[in-house]
């Protein structure tokens, strides 16, 4: 797909966000698609969308007209995921003091571009405010559980049906040993496994109290193919919620892969189907396929094949409803530096 882009902003506005206290200029550029794109192809294949994460506001993406032109191009991206701005450290930087400014701005940009939004995330071990990780008074089971529930309820209530779904709990499972609870999470350390089920129960309460249609997801990496971690997500997490009658609508396969080590189409398709058979939907939520640089022709060819297999594995299962890449390069001039997302995975194996 090719686009024509005006390098001059058509409009500017000064905004102040929770992640950047200095006014930022928001550029708007218009992309004109000359043929169909990724989102068009996904919808033609029966998916809801092909989407992307974006680190807006507070980063260079918000000031890059080249990036915004492609982000706004609904032919390529029909969905957007906030990479960081809806996480706990930004939304509730002080206990019982919420700041939804950045999340609201993200939604405004995404909705103006005609996109659905997967809201991300409510409970995770990282990107937490200091009062959670280093409390002045040590947490007890009861006090941390109350703080967690309050954060979930207030956040789901505020953003409401602007979210297609919420990643309620992010990455609750460990890689070593695979499928065990991640004991580096303060929520697990203080509350134990029950934090997971209570988080979903509270999200469900917010959905019901506010008559929302928001879907509730569990999101993780290294669950894309069969193995101990996928089995734990299937049986202990999704199965455990269902056994308690707690709402769980979908599972996010993060899909942080490595060139030449990515799953085959058949392996991915089979594992997606295993989760779908539980009655939930699946999304590839953070698809990226890392390679070494400088790239070679062979690596680039393998990367294309790996991306094909990932997308084709989802396309083959009806209730794999969409694919989201973990951001993209806006191909801006060298004077505009690319941003680095806070959420990274440096030890991901398949």
Protein Blocks (a to p, Z undefined) as FASTA:
>chain_A
ZZdddfbdfbdcddddfkbmbdcdddddddddfbdcfklmmmmnopabdcdddddehiak
lmmmklmmmmmmmklmmcdcdfklmgmklmmmbghiacfklmmmmmmmmmmnopacdddd
fbdcehiafklmmcfbdcdfklmmmmmmmmmmmmmmmnmmmbmbacfbgckbcfbdghia
cfkbfklmmnommlmmmmmmmmmmmmmmnopabdcddddehklbgcfklmmmmmmmmmmm
mmnopacfbdcdfkpacehiaccfklmmmmmmmmmmnopacddfkgccdddddddfklmm
mmmmmmmmmmmmmmmpmklnbdcdebjaehiafklccdddfbdcfbbcZZ
